[in-house]
Amino acid sequence: MSISKTNRLSLVEQVVSQIEALIESGEWKIGNQIPPEMDLIKQFDVSRNTLREAIRSLVYAGLLVTKQGKGTFVRSSSALGIAFQRRIQQSSLLETLEVRHALEREGAQLAALRRDQEDIEKLRSNIEVCRIAAKAKDIKAYEEADIQLHKSIMGCSHNSLLIDLYEHMEDSLHDSIHQIVGLSSDANFHLTLHCNLVDAIIEQDVNRASEMVNEYIAQFKKSLE
C-alpha cells in the first residue's frame, strides 16, 4: 500500500484517505488501538512527519483519539458521524425527539416493507428482553433493551445510510431514552406501544407501524410538558 510521493501536502492527504478506508472497511475497528508508528511508516512508505501529520488531522476530525500514555485508538467510522454527534450534543431533548421521530418513522415503514425471517426472529428476541426488564422493573436494563430494539428496527430497513445515521445518534439516544423513561409514569404503556410496533412490522402493516411511532413520540413529547 505504498503511496507515490508528489508533495508533502498531497502525501498527508493520501495517508488520511488510506486510513479512512481502513476504518470504514472495518479493518481498523472502533475502540481498537492503531498499529505501531514504525509499522505504519513501512505500510504507507512515508516519513514519520508525514504520518504524524495525517494522524493529527484524523484526531482533529474525530476519527481517532489519542490517550495519554496508551496510544491512538479508532474513535468513529466517519468524520460525518462525529460532526453529527457534536451537533446533537448542542440540541435540546425536544429537538432530538423530533429527529428521532423522522428517522424512526421512516425506519419503521421500511422495516415493515423489507423485514425478512432473520429480522423477525431478532425483533422477537429484542422485545422479549424488553418484557423481562420491564417485569423486573430494571430501568437500566430496559433502557438498553429499548435502544437495541430501535437499532434492530433500523436494521430491518436494510438502508445502510439510514442505519449509519441512526448509529451516530446512539449517545444522544441513550440520554433521551434515559430521561423519557424516567419521566414516564407508565412503563407498561411504553412497552405495549413497542410490542404493537414490532407486531406491525412483522405483519408488514406499514401504516400501523408509522402510527405506533407517531404515538410513542407524541407520548414522549407530552411527558416533557
C-alpha positions as a Markdown table, in Angstrom:
| # | Residue | x | y | z |
|---|---|---|---|---|
| 1 | Met | 0.0 | 0.0 | 0.0 |
| 2 | Ser | 2.9 | 2.4 | -0.7 |
| 3 | Ile | 2.0 | 5.9 | -1.8 |
| 4 | Ser | 3.7 | 7.7 | -4.7 |
| 5 | Lys | 5.4 | 10.8 | -3.5 |
| 6 | Thr | 4.4 | 14.0 | -5.1 |
| 7 | Asn | 4.5 | 16.7 | -2.5 |
| 8 | Arg | 4.2 | 16.7 | 1.3 |
| 9 | Leu | 0.7 | 18.0 | 1.5 |
| 10 | Ser | -0.7 | 15.5 | -1.0 |
| 11 | Leu | 1.1 | 12.7 | 0.8 |
| 12 | Val | -0.6 | 13.6 | 4.0 |
| 13 | Glu | -4.0 | 13.7 | 2.3 |
| 14 | Gln | -3.4 | 10.3 | 0.7 |
| 15 | Val | -2.4 | 8.8 | 4.1 |
| 16 | Val | -5.5 | 10.2 | 5.6 |
| 17 | Ser | -7.6 | 8.7 | 2.8 |
| 18 | Gln | -5.9 | 5.3 | 3.2 |
| 19 | Ile | -6.5 | 5.3 | 7.0 |
| 20 | Glu | -10.2 | 6.4 | 6.5 |
| 21 | Ala | -10.6 | 3.5 | 4.1 |
| 22 | Leu | -9.2 | 1.1 | 6.7 |
| 23 | Ile | -11.6 | 2.4 | 9.3 |
| 24 | Glu | -14.6 | 2.4 | 7.1 |
| 25 | Ser | -14.0 | -1.1 | 5.9 |
| 26 | Gly | -13.8 | -2.4 | 9.4 |
| 27 | Glu | -10.2 | -3.5 | 9.2 |
| 28 | Trp | -9.4 | -1.0 | 11.9 |
| 29 | Lys | -12.3 | -1.4 | 14.3 |
| 30 | Ile | -13.8 | 1.3 | 16.6 |
| 31 | Gly | -12.2 | 1.1 | 20.0 |
| 32 | Asn | -9.1 | -0.7 | 18.8 |
| 33 | Gln | -5.6 | 0.8 | 19.0 |
| 34 | Ile | -4.0 | 1.6 | 15.7 |
| 35 | Pro | -0.8 | -0.3 | 14.6 |
| 36 | Pro | 2.6 | 1.0 | 15.9 |
| 37 | Glu | 4.1 | 4.0 | 14.2 |
| 38 | Met | 7.0 | 2.2 | 12.6 |
| 39 | Asp | 4.6 | -0.4 | 11.1 |
| 40 | Leu | 2.5 | 2.4 | 9.5 |
| 41 | Ile | 5.6 | 4.2 | 8.2 |
| 42 | Lys | 6.6 | 1.0 | 6.3 |
| 43 | Gln | 3.0 | 0.2 | 5.3 |
| 44 | Phe | 2.4 | 3.7 | 3.7 |
| 45 | Asp | 6.1 | 4.2 | 2.7 |
| 46 | Val | 6.1 | 7.8 | 4.1 |
| 47 | Ser | 8.2 | 9.7 | 6.6 |
| 48 | Arg | 7.5 | 9.9 | 10.3 |
| 49 | Asn | 6.5 | 13.6 | 10.0 |
| 50 | Thr | 4.0 | 12.8 | 7.2 |
| 51 | Leu | 2.4 | 10.0 | 9.2 |
| 52 | Arg | 2.2 | 12.1 | 12.3 |
| 53 | Glu | 0.6 | 15.0 | 10.4 |
| 54 | Ala | -2.0 | 12.6 | 9.0 |
| 55 | Ile | -2.7 | 11.1 | 12.4 |
| 56 | Arg | -3.1 | 14.6 | 13.9 |
| 57 | Ser | -5.6 | 15.5 | 11.1 |
| 58 | Leu | -7.7 | 12.4 | 11.9 |
| 59 | Val | -7.6 | 13.1 | 15.6 |
| 60 | Tyr | -8.9 | 16.6 | 14.9 |
| 61 | Ala | -11.6 | 15.3 | 12.6 |
| 62 | Gly | -12.7 | 12.9 | 15.4 |
| 63 | Leu | -12.0 | 9.5 | 13.7 |
| 64 | Leu | -9.0 | 8.8 | 16.0 |
| 65 | Val | -8.4 | 9.7 | 19.7 |
| 66 | Thr | -5.0 | 9.8 | 21.4 |
| 67 | Lys | -5.0 | 8.6 | 25.1 |
| 68 | Gln | -2.1 | 9.9 | 27.2 |
| 69 | Gly | 0.3 | 7.0 | 27.9 |
| 70 | Lys | -1.7 | 4.5 | 26.0 |
| 71 | Gly | -1.6 | 5.4 | 22.3 |
| 72 | Thr | -4.0 | 6.2 | 19.5 |
| 73 | Phe | -7.3 | 4.5 | 19.1 |
| 74 | Val | -10.1 | 4.4 | 16.5 |
| 75 | Arg | -13.0 | 6.6 | 17.8 |
| 76 | Ser | -15.5 | 6.7 | 14.9 |
| 77 | Ser | -16.1 | 5.2 | 11.5 |
| 78 | Ser | -16.7 | 8.6 | 9.8 |
| 79 | Ala | -16.0 | 12.3 | 10.2 |
| 80 | Leu | -19.7 | 12.9 | 9.4 |
| 81 | Gly | -20.7 | 10.8 | 12.4 |
| 82 | Ile | -18.5 | 12.8 | 14.7 |
| 83 | Ala | -19.8 | 16.1 | 13.4 |
| 84 | Phe | -23.4 | 14.8 | 13.7 |
| 85 | Gln | -22.8 | 13.7 | 17.3 |
| 86 | Arg | -21.3 | 17.1 | 18.2 |
| 87 | Arg | -24.3 | 18.9 | 16.8 |
| 88 | Ile | -26.8 | 16.6 | 18.6 |
| 89 | Gln | -25.0 | 17.3 | 21.9 |
| 90 | Gln | -25.9 | 21.0 | 21.4 |
| 91 | Ser | -29.6 | 20.2 | 20.8 |
| 92 | Ser | -32.4 | 20.1 | 23.2 |
| 93 | Leu | -34.2 | 16.9 | 24.2 |
| 94 | Leu | -37.3 | 18.1 | 22.1 |
| 95 | Glu | -35.1 | 18.7 | 19.0 |
| 96 | Thr | -33.6 | 15.2 | 19.5 |
| 97 | Leu | -37.0 | 13.7 | 19.8 |
| 98 | Glu | -38.1 | 15.4 | 16.6 |
| 99 | Val | -35.1 | 14.0 | 14.7 |
| 100 | Arg | -35.7 | 10.6 | 16.2 |
| 101 | His | -39.4 | 10.8 | 15.1 |
| 102 | Ala | -38.3 | 11.4 | 11.5 |
| 103 | Leu | -35.7 | 8.7 | 11.4 |
| 104 | Glu | -37.7 | 6.1 | 13.4 |
| 105 | Arg | -40.9 | 6.6 | 11.4 |
| 106 | Glu | -39.1 | 6.1 | 8.1 |
| 107 | Gly | -37.2 | 3.2 | 9.6 |
| 108 | Ala | -40.3 | 1.5 | 10.8 |
| 109 | Gln | -42.1 | 1.9 | 7.5 |
| 110 | Leu | -39.1 | 0.5 | 5.5 |
| 111 | Ala | -38.8 | -2.3 | 8.1 |
| 112 | Ala | -42.4 | -3.3 | 7.6 |
| 113 | Leu | -41.8 | -3.5 | 3.8 |
| 114 | Arg | -38.4 | -5.2 | 3.9 |
| 115 | Arg | -38.1 | -7.4 | 7.0 |
| 116 | Asp | -37.0 | -11.0 | 6.4 |
| 117 | Gln | -37.3 | -14.0 | 8.7 |
| 118 | Glu | -33.9 | -13.3 | 10.3 |
| 119 | Asp | -35.1 | -9.8 | 11.1 |
| 120 | Ile | -38.4 | -11.2 | 12.6 |
| 121 | Glu | -36.5 | -13.5 | 14.9 |
| 122 | Lys | -34.3 | -10.7 | 16.1 |
| 123 | Leu | -37.2 | -8.4 | 16.8 |
| 124 | Arg | -39.0 | -11.0 | 18.8 |
| 125 | Ser | -35.8 | -11.6 | 20.8 |
| 126 | Asn | -35.4 | -7.9 | 21.4 |
| 127 | Ile | -39.0 | -7.3 | 22.5 |
| 128 | Glu | -38.8 | -10.3 | 24.9 |
| 129 | Val | -35.7 | -8.8 | 26.5 |
| 130 | Cys | -37.7 | -5.6 | 26.9 |
| 131 | Arg | -40.5 | -7.5 | 28.6 |
| 132 | Ile | -38.2 | -9.2 | 31.0 |
| 133 | Ala | -36.5 | -6.0 | 32.0 |
| 134 | Ala | -39.9 | -4.2 | 32.4 |
| 135 | Lys | -41.3 | -7.1 | 34.5 |
| 136 | Ala | -38.2 | -7.0 | 36.8 |
| 137 | Lys | -38.5 | -3.2 | 36.9 |
| 138 | Asp | -34.9 | -2.9 | 36.0 |
| 139 | Ile | -34.8 | 0.6 | 34.4 |
| 140 | Lys | -31.2 | 0.4 | 33.3 |
| 141 | Ala | -31.7 | -3.0 | 31.6 |
| 142 | Tyr | -34.9 | -1.7 | 30.0 |
| 143 | Glu | -33.3 | 1.4 | 28.6 |
| 144 | Glu | -30.5 | -0.7 | 27.0 |
| 145 | Ala | -33.0 | -3.3 | 25.6 |
| 146 | Asp | -35.1 | -0.4 | 24.2 |
| 147 | Ile | -32.1 | 1.0 | 22.4 |
| 148 | Gln | -31.2 | -2.4 | 20.9 |
| 149 | Leu | -34.8 | -2.8 | 19.8 |
| 150 | His | -34.8 | 0.5 | 17.9 |
| 151 | Lys | -31.4 | -0.3 | 16.3 |
| 152 | Ser | -32.8 | -3.7 | 15.2 |
| 153 | Ile | -35.8 | -2.0 | 13.6 |
| 154 | Met | -33.5 | 0.3 | 11.7 |
| 155 | Gly | -31.5 | -2.8 | 10.7 |
| 156 | Cys | -34.8 | -4.2 | 9.2 |
| 157 | Ser | -34.9 | -1.2 | 6.9 |
| 158 | His | -31.9 | -2.6 | 5.0 |
| 159 | Asn | -31.0 | 1.0 | 4.2 |
| 160 | Ser | -27.3 | 1.4 | 5.1 |
| 161 | Leu | -27.3 | 5.2 | 5.1 |
| 162 | Leu | -30.3 | 5.3 | 7.5 |
| 163 | Ile | -28.7 | 2.7 | 9.7 |
| 164 | Asp | -25.5 | 4.7 | 9.9 |
| 165 | Leu | -27.3 | 8.0 | 10.7 |
| 166 | Tyr | -29.1 | 6.3 | 13.5 |
| 167 | Glu | -25.9 | 4.7 | 14.8 |
| 168 | His | -24.4 | 8.2 | 15.1 |
| 169 | Met | -27.3 | 9.2 | 17.3 |
| 170 | Glu | -26.6 | 6.4 | 19.8 |
| 171 | Asp | -25.1 | 8.6 | 22.6 |
| 172 | Ser | -28.0 | 11.1 | 22.4 |
| 173 | Leu | -30.4 | 8.2 | 22.1 |
| 174 | His | -29.2 | 6.8 | 25.4 |
| 175 | Asp | -29.7 | 10.3 | 27.0 |
| 176 | Ser | -33.1 | 10.8 | 25.6 |
| 177 | Ile | -34.4 | 7.3 | 26.4 |
| 178 | His | -33.0 | 7.7 | 30.0 |
| 179 | Gln | -34.8 | 11.0 | 30.5 |
| 180 | Ile | -38.0 | 9.8 | 28.9 |
| 181 | Val | -38.2 | 6.5 | 30.8 |
| 182 | Gly | -37.6 | 8.5 | 34.0 |
| 183 | Leu | -40.4 | 10.9 | 33.2 |
| 184 | Ser | -42.8 | 8.3 | 32.1 |
| 185 | Ser | -45.4 | 7.3 | 34.7 |
| 186 | Asp | -46.5 | 4.1 | 32.9 |
| 187 | Ala | -43.6 | 1.8 | 31.7 |
| 188 | Asn | -46.1 | -0.9 | 30.7 |
| 189 | Phe | -47.8 | 1.6 | 28.3 |
| 190 | His | -44.4 | 2.3 | 26.8 |
| 191 | Leu | -43.8 | -1.4 | 26.4 |
| 192 | Thr | -47.2 | -2.0 | 24.9 |
| 193 | Leu | -46.6 | 0.6 | 22.2 |
| 194 | His | -43.3 | -1.1 | 21.3 |
| 195 | Cys | -44.9 | -4.5 | 21.2 |
| 196 | Asn | -47.5 | -3.2 | 18.8 |
| 197 | Leu | -44.8 | -1.6 | 16.6 |
| 198 | Val | -43.0 | -4.9 | 16.4 |
| 199 | Asp | -46.2 | -6.7 | 15.5 |
| 200 | Ala | -47.0 | -4.2 | 12.8 |
| 201 | Ile | -43.5 | -4.7 | 11.3 |
| 202 | Ile | -43.8 | -8.5 | 11.4 |
| 203 | Glu | -47.3 | -8.3 | 9.8 |
| 204 | Gln | -45.9 | -5.8 | 7.2 |
| 205 | Asp | -48.5 | -3.2 | 8.2 |
| 206 | Val | -46.7 | -0.1 | 7.0 |
| 207 | Asn | -49.5 | 2.4 | 8.2 |
| 208 | Arg | -49.8 | 0.8 | 11.6 |
| 209 | Ala | -46.0 | 0.8 | 12.1 |
| 210 | Ser | -45.9 | 4.5 | 11.3 |
| 211 | Glu | -48.9 | 5.2 | 13.6 |
| 212 | Met | -47.1 | 3.4 | 16.5 |
| 213 | Val | -44.0 | 5.6 | 16.1 |
| 214 | Asn | -46.2 | 8.7 | 16.0 |
| 215 | Glu | -48.0 | 7.6 | 19.1 |
| 216 | Tyr | -45.0 | 6.9 | 21.3 |
| 217 | Ile | -43.2 | 10.0 | 20.2 |
| 218 | Ala | -46.3 | 12.0 | 21.0 |
| 219 | Gln | -46.4 | 10.4 | 24.4 |
| 220 | Phe | -42.7 | 11.3 | 24.9 |
| 221 | Lys | -43.3 | 14.9 | 24.0 |
| 222 | Lys | -46.3 | 15.0 | 26.3 |
| 223 | Ser | -44.1 | 13.8 | 29.2 |
| 224 | Leu | -41.8 | 16.8 | 28.6 |
| 225 | Glu | -44.6 | 19.3 | 29.2 |
